[in-house]
Amino acid sequence: MLEPILKGLVEWLYEMMLDIMAYASGELLGVMGMDLSYFEKTAPVISDIVNVFIALGWALLIGNLVFQSLKSIMSGTGFEAEDPKILFLRTFVFAFLLLASRQICDIGSSITGIVIDMLELPDAINVTTPDESMFSLGAGAKWLLVITVGVVLMVQMVKLLFEIGERYVITSVLTFFAPPCFCNGRQ
């Protein structure tokens, strides 16, 4: 009497887990095609943070130019310095990269969407797990084996989804931190 109720409850939980996996897989495909505008739309503070990082980049670039120029001025007293022409040329190049950092980051982050379009991935993923016809055991043990194998597959898929999501978020965060990196190309 208790076994059919337990079996029904476990099967219901298993079906719910399958639906959650199908939803998460579909959302992952949606996330992989996003660019920086998505982050600015969902978290409007991102544009302010990017502006702060660009200002920080300019401060570091100008500070480095001043410091290196002072070293060139003091080179007669034993300080080692580089040629001022090369110094100003490098500063100009990295100032250009700093000005174009937003466009460079947009191009870099849109590459994922382009790859997704080129691969022609579907809009949704059907999560298919084993069913009872794949096993040749007794009728009572089949459903338990099916659910066990299905849960193991779902756990592995959740780990994969978290790994992909983590890498995407890290890439986006690095993209937002790009302006200070562009200004420090001289080191």
N, CA, C and O of each residue as an XYZ file, in Angstrom:
748
protein
N       0.826     -1.196      0.000
C       0.000      0.000      0.000
C       0.871      1.262      0.000
O       0.567      2.225     -0.704
N       1.919      1.257      0.763
C       2.787      2.420      0.863
C       3.694      2.561     -0.363
O       4.080      3.669     -0.734
N       4.030      1.420     -0.989
C       4.941      1.454     -2.130
C       4.378      2.243     -3.321
O       5.132      3.022     -3.905
N       3.102      2.097     -3.723
C       2.598      2.914     -4.846
C       2.576      4.410     -4.525
O       2.818      5.235     -5.407
N       2.292      4.762     -3.282
C       2.283      6.176     -2.900
C       3.696      6.730     -2.944
O       3.917      7.826     -3.458
N       4.655      5.984     -2.409
C       6.051      6.410     -2.427
C       6.569      6.506     -3.858
O       7.284      7.443     -4.212
N       6.200      5.525     -4.668
C       6.625      5.536     -6.069
C       6.039      6.752     -6.794
O       6.737      7.402     -7.572
N       4.787      7.054     -6.547
C       4.158      8.212     -7.172
C       4.798      9.521     -6.745
O       4.992     10.416     -7.568
N       5.126      9.639     -5.466
C       5.768     10.838     -4.956
C       7.156     11.018     -5.558
O       7.524     12.123     -5.959
N       7.925      9.935     -5.622
C       9.270     10.006     -6.179
C       9.203     10.340     -7.668
O       9.995     11.145     -8.158
N       8.276      9.735     -8.382
C       8.130     10.039     -9.813
C       7.707     11.494    -10.023
O       8.166     12.145    -10.962
N       6.830     12.006     -9.150
C       6.416     13.406     -9.259
C       7.606     14.341     -9.028
O       7.791     15.303     -9.773
N       8.410     14.064     -8.005
C       9.607     14.863     -7.753
C      10.591     14.772     -8.916
O      11.235     15.756     -9.282
N      10.695     13.574     -9.488
C      11.594     13.370    -10.613
C      11.132     14.181    -11.830
O      11.951     14.800    -12.509
N       9.853     14.180    -12.101
C       9.311     14.972    -13.221
C       9.529     16.464    -12.983
O       9.830     17.207    -13.918
N       9.378     16.905    -11.728
C       9.610     18.300    -11.405
C      11.081     18.653    -11.642
O      11.385     19.727    -12.162
N      11.983     17.763    -11.268
C      13.412     17.999    -11.504
C      13.703     18.066    -13.006
O      14.521     18.878    -13.439
N      13.049     17.231    -13.793
C      13.225     17.276    -15.246
C      12.761     18.615    -15.810
O      13.423     19.192    -16.673
N      11.630     19.106    -15.325
C      11.130     20.403    -15.793
C      12.085     21.532    -15.403
O      12.309     22.452    -16.190
N      12.641     21.470    -14.211
C      13.596     22.489    -13.772
C      14.844     22.447    -14.644
O      15.374     23.496    -15.011
N      15.317     21.262    -14.979
C      16.501     21.139    -15.829
C      16.225     21.674    -17.237
O      17.077     22.334    -17.830
N      15.047     21.391    -17.761
C      14.704     21.909    -19.091
C      14.654     23.439    -19.067
O      15.130     24.090    -19.997
N      14.085     24.007    -18.015
C      14.026     25.461    -17.893
C      15.426     26.059    -17.763
O      15.750     27.034    -18.440
N      16.254     25.479    -16.899
C      17.612     25.992    -16.694
C      18.433     25.894    -17.972
O      19.221     26.792    -18.268
N      18.264     24.835    -18.719
C      19.003     24.678    -19.973
C      18.579     25.736    -20.984
O      19.422     26.304    -21.679
N      17.300     26.000    -21.069
C      16.817     27.040    -21.974
C      17.317     28.416    -21.581
O      17.679     29.219    -22.442
N      17.340     28.694    -20.283
C      17.846     29.983    -19.820
C      19.342     30.130    -20.087
O      19.818     31.226    -20.385
N      20.077     29.035    -19.981
C      21.514     29.092    -20.260
C      21.762     29.474    -21.711
O      22.665     30.258    -22.004
N      20.967     28.924    -22.615
C      21.118     29.301    -24.022
C      20.806     30.780    -24.218
O      21.445     31.450    -25.029
N      19.836     31.282    -23.486
C      19.530     32.705    -23.583
C      20.640     33.577    -23.045
O      20.943     34.623    -23.620
N      21.250     33.164    -21.952
C      22.333     33.942    -21.350
C      23.556     33.976    -22.256
O      24.244     34.995    -22.324
N      23.833     32.888    -22.945
C      25.034     32.822    -23.764
C      24.978     33.761    -24.958
O      26.016     34.052    -25.551
N      23.804     34.240    -25.326
C      23.694     35.165    -26.442
C      23.629     36.622    -26.030
O      23.418     37.490    -26.877
N      23.805     36.911    -24.749
C      23.658     38.280    -24.251
C      24.951     39.060    -24.374
O      26.045     38.498    -24.443
N      24.790     40.372    -24.398
C      25.956     41.249    -24.439
C      25.895     42.201    -23.242
O      25.104     41.993    -22.322
N      26.718     43.229    -23.256
C      26.797     44.131    -22.109
C      25.510     44.928    -21.893
O      25.228     45.347    -20.771
N      24.736     45.141    -22.940
C      23.491     45.899    -22.777
C      22.507     45.171    -21.858
O      21.709     45.812    -21.174
N      22.562     43.834    -21.840
C      21.700     43.078    -20.934
C      22.039     43.402    -19.479
O      21.144     43.625    -18.664
N      23.323     43.427    -19.160
C      23.726     43.721    -17.785
C      23.360     45.150    -17.410
O      22.978     45.412    -16.269
N      23.471     46.072    -18.354
C      23.107     47.455    -18.051
C      21.596     47.602    -17.876
O      21.138     48.455    -17.117
N      20.828     46.775    -18.574
C      19.377     46.836    -18.449
C      18.914     46.225    -17.126
O      18.012     46.756    -16.479
N      19.527     45.113    -16.724
C      19.098     44.448    -15.488
C      19.700     45.094    -14.241
O      19.086     45.070    -13.175
N      20.883     45.664    -14.365
C      21.523     46.349    -13.231
C      22.007     47.713    -13.720
O      23.147     47.831    -14.171
N      21.159     48.751    -13.639
C      21.523     50.065    -14.178
C      22.779     50.679    -13.557
O      23.372     51.583    -14.145
N      23.189     50.209    -12.393
C      24.374     50.756    -11.756
C      25.645     50.385    -12.536
O      26.699     50.985    -12.328
N      25.544     49.419    -13.412
C      26.710     48.976    -14.188
C      27.276     50.120    -15.023
O      28.496     50.262    -15.113
N      26.426     50.937    -15.633
C      26.944     52.040    -16.454
C      27.714     53.044    -15.593
O      28.719     53.597    -16.038
N      27.250     53.281    -14.365
C      28.002     54.164    -13.459
C      29.339     53.533    -13.062
O      30.355     54.222    -12.973
N      29.329     52.235    -12.828
C      30.563     51.539    -12.470
C      31.555     51.598    -13.623
O      32.748     51.811    -13.406
N      31.072     51.412    -14.843
C      31.955     51.484    -16.013
C      32.544     52.885    -16.136
O      33.726     53.028    -16.450
N      31.739     53.923    -15.893
C      32.261     55.297    -15.946
C      33.323     55.535    -14.876
O      34.309     56.226    -15.128
N      33.132     54.971    -13.690
C      34.133     55.097    -12.633
C      35.434     54.411    -13.056
O      36.523     54.939    -12.829
N      35.314     53.240    -13.669
C      36.518     52.525    -14.109
C      37.228     53.259    -15.242
O      38.456     53.229    -15.326
N      36.470     53.911    -16.108
C      37.110     54.700    -17.167
C      37.839     55.892    -16.557
O      38.954     56.212    -16.969
N      37.225     56.548    -15.585
C      37.896     57.661    -14.894
C      39.147     57.165    -14.156
O      40.180     57.834    -14.154
N      39.043     55.995    -13.534
C      40.206     55.407    -12.874
C      41.310     55.117    -13.898
O      42.490     55.329    -13.620
N      40.925     54.638    -15.064
C      41.902     54.379    -16.120
C      42.611     55.641    -16.563
O      43.828     55.645    -16.747
N      41.846     56.720    -16.735
C      42.475     58.000    -17.113
C      43.417     58.489    -16.013
O      44.502     58.994    -16.298
N      42.997     58.337    -14.762
C      43.860     58.770    -13.654
C      45.161     57.979    -13.635
O      46.235     58.548    -13.441
N      45.067     56.676    -13.836
C      46.275     55.853    -13.852
C      47.156     56.177    -15.055
O      48.380     56.217    -14.935
N      46.543     56.408    -16.206
C      47.321     56.711    -17.409
C      48.055     58.040    -17.271
O      49.243     58.132    -17.578
N      47.351     59.061    -16.813
C      47.985     60.374    -16.652
C      49.012     60.340    -15.517
O      50.080     60.941    -15.627
N      48.693     59.646    -14.443
C      49.651     59.514    -13.347
C      50.921     58.803    -13.788
O      52.022     59.191    -13.398
N      50.770     57.771    -14.593
C      51.935     57.055    -15.107
C      52.758     57.950    -16.030
O      53.988     57.933    -15.987
N      52.071     58.732    -16.864
C      52.790     59.654    -17.756
C      53.586     60.678    -16.944
O      54.744     60.958    -17.255
N      52.966     61.229    -15.914
C      53.660     62.217    -15.081
C      54.852     61.579    -14.371
O      55.938     62.157    -14.334
N      54.654     60.413    -13.821
C      55.736     59.732    -13.117
C      56.901     59.408    -14.049
O      58.061     59.648    -13.713
N      56.582     58.859    -15.226
C      57.639     58.508    -16.174
C      58.326     59.769    -16.710
O      59.529     59.753    -16.970
N      57.577     60.849    -16.875
C      58.189     62.109    -17.312
C      59.142     62.651    -16.256
O      60.229     63.128    -16.581
N      58.738     62.577    -15.001
C      59.623     63.016    -13.923
C      60.884     62.151    -13.856
O      61.970     62.653    -13.566
N      60.738     60.865    -14.122
C      61.926     60.013    -14.162
C      62.856     60.430    -15.297
O      64.077     60.401    -15.150
N      62.267     60.822    -16.439
C      63.093     61.282    -17.565
C      63.803     62.583    -17.227
O      64.961     62.784    -17.594
N      63.107     63.457    -16.533
C      63.720     64.728    -16.132
C      64.862     64.477    -15.163
O      65.884     65.161    -15.214
N      64.696     63.506    -14.288
C      65.696     63.222    -13.253
C      66.768     62.225    -13.731
O      67.601     61.790    -12.936
N      66.751     61.867    -15.006
C      67.673     60.832    -15.478
C      69.134     61.243    -15.354
O      70.007     60.379    -15.287
N      69.414     62.519    -15.323
C      70.790     62.975    -15.168
C      71.343     62.714    -13.785
O      72.558     62.731    -13.591
N      70.457     62.470    -12.805
C      70.921     62.257    -11.434
C      71.052     60.778    -11.097
O      71.192     60.427     -9.925
N      71.010     59.916    -12.086
C      71.215     58.486    -11.853
C      69.967     57.640    -11.992
O      70.046     56.417    -11.883
N      68.816     58.251    -12.228
C      67.603     57.469    -12.443
C      67.586     56.944    -13.876
O      68.008     57.633    -14.804
N      67.103     55.740    -14.042
C      67.018     55.155    -15.363
C      65.641     55.482    -15.939
O      64.628     55.285    -15.268
N      65.596     55.977    -17.171
C      64.322     56.373    -17.775
C      64.358     56.052    -19.262
O      65.419     55.824    -19.844
N      63.169     56.041    -19.861
C      63.099     55.783    -21.294
C      62.952     57.098    -22.062
O      62.717     58.160    -21.484
N      63.093     56.991    -23.342
C      63.037     58.150    -24.222
C      61.651     58.799    -24.132
O      60.649     58.087    -24.199
N      61.561     60.123    -23.982
C      60.256     60.792    -23.878
C      59.381     60.596    -25.123
O      58.155     60.570    -25.008
N      59.983     60.460    -26.302
C      59.168     60.227    -27.506
C      58.415     58.907    -27.403
O      57.230     58.837    -27.728
N      59.100     57.865    -26.952
C      58.455     56.556    -26.796
C      57.413     56.610    -25.691
O      56.347     56.005    -25.801
N      57.722     57.325    -24.640
C      56.786     57.471    -23.526
C      55.481     58.110    -23.975
O      54.400     57.613    -23.659
N      55.580     59.223    -24.719
C      54.368     59.896    -25.178
C      53.648     59.090    -26.257
O      52.421     59.144    -26.339
N      54.375     58.349    -27.079
C      53.740     57.495    -28.089
C      52.955     56.376    -27.410
O      51.819     56.099    -27.794
N      53.544     55.734    -26.412
C      52.825     54.681    -25.685
C      51.608     55.250    -24.965
O      50.546     54.628    -24.953
N      51.753     56.398    -24.382
C      50.616     57.021    -23.700
C      49.504     57.330    -24.684
O      48.328     57.153    -24.365
N      49.859     57.790    -25.874
C      48.850     58.072    -26.892
C      48.136     56.785    -27.306
O      46.911     56.768    -27.422
N      48.886     55.716    -27.527
C      48.277     54.439    -27.944
C      47.328     53.929    -26.870
O      46.213     53.509    -27.177
N      47.758     53.963    -25.619
C      46.900     53.445    -24.564
C      45.764     54.401    -24.222
O      44.746     53.965    -23.684
N      45.905     55.680    -24.516
C      44.781     56.609    -24.385
C      43.718     56.282    -25.430
O      42.520     56.332    -25.150
N      44.169     55.949    -26.635
C      43.214     55.534    -27.668
C      42.493     54.252    -27.249
O      41.275     54.146    -27.397
N      43.248     53.277    -26.726
C      42.611     52.036    -26.260
C      41.634     52.308    -25.118
O      40.589     51.664    -25.022
N      41.975     53.252    -24.266
C      41.087     53.605    -23.163
C      39.807     54.257    -23.686
O      38.715     53.971    -23.195
N      39.946     55.131    -24.681
C      38.759     55.748    -25.280
C      37.878     54.720    -25.976
O      36.651     54.820    -25.935
N      38.496     53.736    -26.613
C      37.750     52.725    -27.369
C      37.459     51.481    -26.542
O      37.011     50.470    -27.083
N      37.711     51.542    -25.233
C      37.550     50.333    -24.415
C      36.122     49.810    -24.427
O      35.912     48.597    -24.440
N      35.150     50.692    -24.422
C      33.751     50.249    -24.424
C      33.428     49.488    -25.710
O      32.791     48.435    -25.670
N      33.867     50.023    -26.845
C      33.598     49.365    -28.117
C      34.368     48.049    -28.217
O      33.846     47.062    -28.737
N      35.600     48.031    -27.725
C      36.387     46.799    -27.751
C      35.713     45.734    -26.885
O      35.642     44.568    -27.275
N      35.223     46.128    -25.723
C      34.549     45.186    -24.838
C      33.224     44.710    -25.431
O      32.865     43.543    -25.278
N      32.498     45.598    -26.104
C      31.255     45.181    -26.769
C      31.537     44.148    -27.854
O      30.804     43.170    -27.993
N      32.592     44.368    -28.614
C      32.957     43.403    -29.654
C      33.333     42.068    -29.016
O      32.906     41.009    -29.476
N      34.131     42.127    -27.959
C      34.543     40.890    -27.294
C      33.382     40.123    -26.696
O      33.339     38.896    -26.779
N      32.432     40.840    -26.089
C      31.314     40.133    -25.463
C      30.264     39.681    -26.463
O      29.485     38.777    -26.161
N      30.222     40.280    -27.640
C      29.252     39.834    -28.645
C      29.742     38.619    -29.418
O      28.980     38.027    -30.183
N      30.992     38.244    -29.232
C      31.515     37.071    -29.930
C      30.742     35.818    -29.527
O      30.504     34.949    -30.365
N      30.350     35.712    -28.269
C      29.588     34.549    -27.821
C      28.275     34.438    -28.578
O      27.903     33.349    -29.015
N      27.571     35.551    -28.736
C      26.322     35.532    -29.489
C      26.532     35.147    -30.937
O      25.707     34.446    -31.524
N      27.627     35.598    -31.515
C      27.928     35.250    -32.906
C      28.207     33.757    -33.028
O      27.747     33.108    -33.968
N      28.959     33.217    -32.079
C      29.251     31.776    -32.103
C      27.966     30.980    -31.938
O      27.775     29.973    -32.619
N      27.079     31.414    -31.044
C      25.804     30.719    -30.850
C      24.994     30.747    -32.153
O      24.391     29.740    -32.526
N      24.976     31.883    -32.840
C      24.256     31.971    -34.107
C      24.884     31.075    -35.168
O      24.171     30.437    -35.942
N      26.211     31.024    -35.211
C      26.890     30.198    -36.202
C      26.681     28.708    -35.940
O      26.589     27.919    -36.880
N      26.606     28.325    -34.680
C      26.374     26.923    -34.338
C      24.924     26.513    -34.547
O      24.604     25.324    -34.557
N      24.044     27.502    -34.713
C      22.616     27.271    -34.909
C      22.040     26.392    -33.798
O      21.357     25.398    -34.049
N      22.336     26.790    -32.574
C      21.802     26.068    -31.427
C      20.300     26.293    -31.329
O      19.813     27.359    -31.705
N      19.568     25.324    -30.840
C      18.115     25.491    -30.722
C      17.759     26.511    -29.648
O      18.588     26.873    -28.814
N      16.517     26.964    -29.685
C      16.052     27.906    -28.670
C      15.832     27.240    -27.318
O      15.891     27.901    -26.281
N      15.580     25.949    -27.327
C      15.351     25.222    -26.085
C      16.038     23.866    -26.167
O      16.282     23.340    -27.253
N      16.339     23.325    -25.024
C      16.976     22.010    -24.941
C      15.980     21.039    -24.328
O      15.382     21.321    -23.290
N      15.808     19.904    -24.972
C      14.977     18.846    -24.407
C      15.878     17.961    -23.555
O      16.828     17.361    -24.059
N      15.582     17.883    -22.290
C      16.347     17.037    -21.391
C      15.738     15.644    -21.451
O      14.605     15.430    -21.019
N      16.497     14.705    -21.989
C      16.015     13.334    -22.107
C      16.805     12.459    -21.148
O      18.032     12.379    -21.218
N      16.090     11.819    -20.269
C      16.723     10.924    -19.311
C      16.276      9.501    -19.613
O      15.306      9.304    -20.346
N      16.951      8.524    -19.073
C      16.574      7.139    -19.363
C      15.166      6.828    -18.866
O      14.681      7.424    -17.905
N      14.523      5.875    -19.549
C      13.216      5.422    -19.087
C      13.296      3.919    -18.787
O      14.348      3.301    -18.952
N      12.202      3.357    -18.358
C      12.204      1.965    -17.894
C      12.517      0.970    -19.008
O      12.976     -0.137    -18.727
N      12.279      1.339    -20.261
C      12.525      0.394    -21.355
C      14.012      0.186    -21.622
O      14.379     -0.743    -22.343
N      14.861      1.015    -21.067
C      16.293      0.896    -21.299
C      16.967     -0.107    -20.364
O      18.141     -0.427    -20.550
N      16.252     -0.598    -19.380
C      16.830     -1.518    -18.408
C      16.077     -2.835    -18.445
O      14.869     -2.869    -18.677
N      16.804     -3.915    -18.213
C      16.176     -5.240    -18.250
C      16.197     -5.877    -16.858
O      16.699     -6.986    -16.673
N      15.652     -5.164    -15.906
C      15.554     -5.674    -14.542
C      14.103     -6.009    -14.241
O      13.224     -5.860    -15.089
N      13.875     -6.455    -13.044
C      12.516     -6.714    -12.611
C      11.695     -5.433    -12.568
O      12.250     -4.342    -12.435
N      10.391     -5.560    -12.678
C       9.517     -4.396    -12.775
C       9.608     -3.499    -11.552
O       9.479     -2.281    -11.683
N       9.823     -4.050    -10.389
C       9.862     -3.248     -9.173
C      11.111     -2.385     -9.057
O      11.057     -1.298     -8.482
N      12.225     -2.848     -9.588
C      13.486     -2.133     -9.435
C      13.775     -1.188    -10.587
O      14.662     -0.341    -10.483
N      13.042     -1.317    -11.682
C      13.316     -0.477    -12.854
C      13.132      0.999    -12.553
O      13.999      1.810    -12.878
N      12.033      1.353    -11.946
C      11.759      2.772    -11.737
C      12.774      3.395    -10.793
O      13.129      4.563    -10.951
N      13.247      2.630     -9.811
C      14.257      3.141     -8.898
C      15.589      3.361     -9.617
O      16.274      4.355     -9.373
N      15.954      2.432    -10.504
C      17.183      2.577    -11.281
C      17.081      3.746    -12.263
O      18.040      4.497    -12.442
N      15.928      3.892    -12.893
C      15.710      5.002    -13.832
C      15.855      6.338    -13.114
O      16.519      7.245    -13.616
N      15.251      6.459    -11.968
C      15.311      7.717    -11.223
C      16.725      7.973    -10.715
O      17.182      9.116    -10.725
N      17.423      6.939    -10.273
C      18.796      7.112     -9.784
C      19.714      7.587    -10.907
O      20.482      8.532    -10.729
N      19.634      6.932    -12.059
C      20.459      7.344    -13.200
C      20.074      8.756    -13.653
O      20.945      9.563    -13.975
N      18.790      9.049    -13.679
C      18.335     10.384    -14.069
C      18.834     11.462    -13.128
O      19.251     12.529    -13.579
N      18.800     11.205    -11.833
C      19.269     12.192    -10.852
C      20.776     12.408    -11.002
O      21.253     13.539    -10.911
N      21.522     11.332    -11.231
C      22.964     11.479    -11.435
C      23.232     12.328    -12.672
O      24.094     13.206    -12.642
N      22.512     12.082    -13.749
C      22.682     12.884    -14.968
C      22.310     14.342    -14.734
O      22.981     15.244    -15.235
N      21.240     14.576    -13.974
C      20.832     15.951    -13.695
C      21.850     16.677    -12.826
O      22.097     17.865    -13.032
N      22.439     15.989    -11.863
C      23.459     16.617    -11.022
C      24.659     17.015    -11.883
O      25.219     18.097    -11.709
N      25.050     16.152    -12.799
C      26.161     16.480    -13.691
C      25.809     17.665    -14.593
O      26.659     18.508    -14.880
N      24.566     17.723    -15.030
C      24.140     18.833    -15.884
C      24.099     20.141    -15.100
O      24.465     21.191    -15.627
N      23.661     20.087    -13.860
C      23.658     21.294    -13.017
C      25.082     21.786    -12.817
O      25.330     22.991    -12.870
N      26.018     20.879    -12.589
C      27.416     21.278    -12.450
C      27.919     21.943    -13.724
O      28.637     22.941    -13.666
N      27.541     21.387    -14.881
C      27.937     21.979    -16.155
C      27.325     23.368    -16.327
O      28.006     24.299    -16.758
N      26.048     23.507    -15.993
C      25.386     24.806    -16.124
C      26.043     25.850    -15.220
O      26.248     26.989    -15.639
N      26.372     25.473    -13.991
C      27.042     26.416    -13.099
C      28.428     26.790    -13.616
O      28.843     27.943    -13.493
N      29.135     25.842    -14.184
C      30.467     26.118    -14.714
C      30.386     27.104    -15.880
O      31.175     28.046    -15.957
N      29.443     26.888    -16.776
C      29.287     27.792    -17.918
C      28.843     29.168    -17.438
O      29.369     30.185    -17.890
N      27.877     29.203    -16.525
C      27.414     30.484    -16.008
C      28.509     31.238    -15.269
O      28.622     32.458    -15.391
N      29.306     30.519    -14.511
C      30.404     31.156    -13.784
C      31.406     31.776    -14.748
O      31.869     32.895    -14.529
N      31.738     31.064    -15.801
C      32.700     31.594    -16.772
C      32.136     32.808    -17.499
O      32.864     33.754    -17.799
N      30.837     32.778    -17.780
C      30.229     33.925    -18.449
C      30.240     35.149    -17.541
O      30.544     36.253    -17.991
N      29.914     34.963    -16.281
C      29.909     36.089    -15.343
C      31.325     36.622    -15.143
O      31.526     37.836    -15.088
N      32.300     35.738    -15.034
C      33.688     36.186    -14.874
C      34.130     36.979    -16.095
O      34.791     38.009    -15.962
N      33.771     36.508    -17.278
C      34.118     37.237    -18.494
C      33.474     38.614    -18.512
O      34.106     39.590    -18.916
N      32.228     38.700    -18.080
C      31.548     39.998    -18.042
C      32.196     40.931    -17.028
O      32.375     42.117    -17.304
N      32.545     40.413    -15.872
C      33.192     41.252    -14.853
C      34.553     41.735    -15.360
O      34.910     42.897    -15.167
N      35.302     40.855    -15.998
C      36.588     41.271    -16.562
C      36.396     42.327    -17.646
O      37.236     43.212    -17.814
N      35.299     42.233    -18.372
C      35.004     43.231    -19.398
C      34.750     44.591    -18.753
O      35.185     45.618    -19.274
N      34.044     44.599    -17.615
C      33.794     45.868    -16.942
C      35.069     46.449    -16.330
O      35.184     47.666    -16.182
N      36.028     45.588    -15.973
C      37.293     46.047    -15.414
C      38.335     46.343    -16.495
O      39.488     46.621    -16.167
N      37.964     46.290    -17.750
C      38.918     46.455    -18.848
C      39.548     47.849    -18.929
O      40.743     47.922    -19.214
N      38.839     48.960    -18.702
C      39.486     50.268    -18.859
C      40.748     50.469    -18.012
O      41.733     50.984    -18.541
N      40.774     50.093    -16.734
C      42.048     50.234    -16.017
C      43.150     49.343    -16.585
O      44.332     49.670    -16.484
N      42.763     48.232    -17.176
C      43.771     47.343    -17.781
C      44.337     47.965    -19.049
O      45.532     47.837    -19.317
N      43.501     48.635    -19.834
C      43.979     49.262    -21.068
C      44.964     50.397    -20.770
O      45.869     50.661    -21.562
N      44.790     51.047    -19.657
C      45.689     52.169    -19.379
C      47.031     51.707    -18.858
O      47.980     52.491    -18.858
N      47.150     50.482    -18.419
C      48.394     49.997    -17.815
C      49.202     49.121    -18.770
O      49.974     48.275    -18.318
N      49.045     49.303    -20.046
C      49.766     48.488    -21.012
C      51.239     48.750    -21.046
O      51.992     47.960    -21.617
N      51.675     49.829    -20.455
C      53.073     50.192    -20.490
C      53.916     49.284    -19.602
O      55.082     49.041    -19.913
N      53.359     48.779    -18.510
C      54.156     47.994    -17.565
C      54.474     46.633    -18.131
O      55.138     45.832    -17.474
